[in-house]
Amino acid sequence: MTARVFDDRTCALGEGPLWHPEREQLFWFDILGKQLLTRDENGPSSWSFDEYVSAAGWIDHDTLLIATQSGLSRFDIATGDKSRVAALEQDNAITRSNDGRADPWGGFWIGTMGINAEEHAGSIYRYYKGELRKIIRGITISNSIAFAPDRSVAYYTDTPSRQIMQVSLSATDGWPIGAPTLCIDLNDGGFNPDGSVVDSEGCIWNAQWGAGRVARYTAAGALIAAYDLPATQATCPAFGGDDLRTLFVTTAAQDINGDPDGRTFQISTDTHGQKEHRVIL
């Protein structure tokens, strides 16, 4: 499976790819560029923000929930209008949002981190039915937020730990129950886990920063395969396309001058992804 360029715009820190299932359209972010990007049959387009933006979920055909440096906001795709849904560490000048994804109950998980990756400055939150609750504390670089197709567990990582964790979820409302446990340990290989997505078979696809690859693991943590990218700093994968068999991968040009770092790639796979869950406000 060969990676091809999906979009040739260079992102300083590409992140948060989201395949909108009703629009059949990919959205993603350049965090450091403070931009939301997309591409459809009419070509590329983008929106600029006055603060960092990093992740999104879809509310309906025309509306996204966007995580910014200071909060969660409704975003009208047609007009670019924004309205605040919840504040997110808005009084903390050293943090910003990072990885995030909607869960099967319609909640939205969002991680924060220090703007300069200050140690243990970040957390992971869940927004659900009007409540924003801190669920994981002391995170340095929040990543890999994803969910098993049977709704049993959520995944996440603190990238410097080189460990992807899992936490059990309440079948009733999706809130975490019990203590997190280790799912995948990447310390032996020296890989840095960035964003992840889970396919329809329950396998975890992890973008690995600095390694130029996306790796697929079983839910038990066994490596199945790894797929090379032309860019060194892979940041986050997402399944999309007509049959959810296309893996889109964002990358980063941060601190690298080489091409094609920072571009967004696509890989045709033999695996179906999961449809991204709708955010219910």
Summary of the structure (lengths in Angstrom):
residues: 281
radius of gyration: 16.7
end to end distance: 38.1
largest distance: 48.3
contacts: 1009
relative contact order: 0.18
helix: 1%
strand: 58%
